[in-house]
Amino acid sequence: MIIYDLRCENSHRFEGWFHDRQAFTDQLSRQLITCPVCGSLRVEMAPSTVSIKGKSTRDASRPNSAPSPLEAMRMFHRYLDKNFDDVGARFAEVALSIHHGDEEPRNIKGTTTSSDEETLRQEGVHFLKIPVPKFDS
């Protein structure tokens, strides 16, 4: 399978997936490729960046594998602890104060009730609810 970056005559960019280059050429000549934005049949390949990494270009400081799910959760938890002010059960109160300009904007984390969340939504306060597990060590 080959993925080509394509562009129509109106400069809309999109991807096309083909079995091989011959399949692309065949479909193009039979006008089977259309722009998904404007429907134009005048389509061409667009220049794209290609990155090929070999051993000589690999960054030696990066690990060869992704962290385990447990380690990823621990990393996320450490990030939250370092970069967010824990306001506990006062989350909705503090979020509203920040939203109304009574407090300086900052990253906060805490807990809410369903009623708190409804109030925040009604006030137009954007928040993200993420369950964060507690770790023993």
C-alpha positions, 0 to 999 in steps of 0.5 A, spaced: 500 500 500 502 506 498 499 513 500 500 519 496 499 526 498 495 529 492 492 536 491 487 538 486 487 544 481 484 549 487 490 547 492 486 542 496 490 537 499 488 530 501 491 523 501 490 517 496 491 510 498 493 505 492 496 498 491 502 501 487 504 507 483 500 503 477 494 503 480 494 511 482 496 512 474 490 508 472 485 511 476 487 518 475 487 516 467 480 514 468 478 520 472 476 516 478 480 520 483 476 526 486 478 532 491 474 530 497 473 538 498 470 541 491 469 534 487 475 537 482 477 531 477 484 535 476 488 532 481 496 531 481 501 528 486 503 534 491 510 534 494 511 531 501 516 530 506 519 523 507 523 521 513 527 515 513 531 513 519 536 508 520 541 507 525 546 513 523 540 518 525 537 515 531 538 519 537 542 515 542 539 518 548 532 516 546 529 509 549 528 504 543 521 502 546 515 506 549 514 505 556 509 500 559 502 502 560 504 503 568 510 507 567 506 511 562 501 513 567 506 514 572 509 519 568 503 522 567 501 523 574 508 526 575 507 531 570 500 533 573 503 533 580 509 538 577 505 542 573 498 543 576 495 546 583 491 541 587 485 545 589 482 539 591 474 539 592 474 547 591 476 545 584 469 548 581 470 554 586 477 556 583 475 554 576 470 559 576 474 565 580 479 564 574 474 564 569 471 570 572 478 574 572 478 574 580 484 569 580 490 569 576 490 563 570 493 557 572 493 550 571 489 546 576 486 539 578 481 537 583 475 533 584 468 535 582 461 533 584 456 532 578 452 538 580 459 542 580 460 540 573 453 542 571 455 549 574 461 549 570 458 547 563 453 552 564 458 558 566 462 556 560 468 554 563 472 549 559 475 543 563 477 536 562 475 530 567 481 525 567 481 519 572 488 519 575 489 513 579 493 513 586 500 509 586 503 506 592 510 508 591 
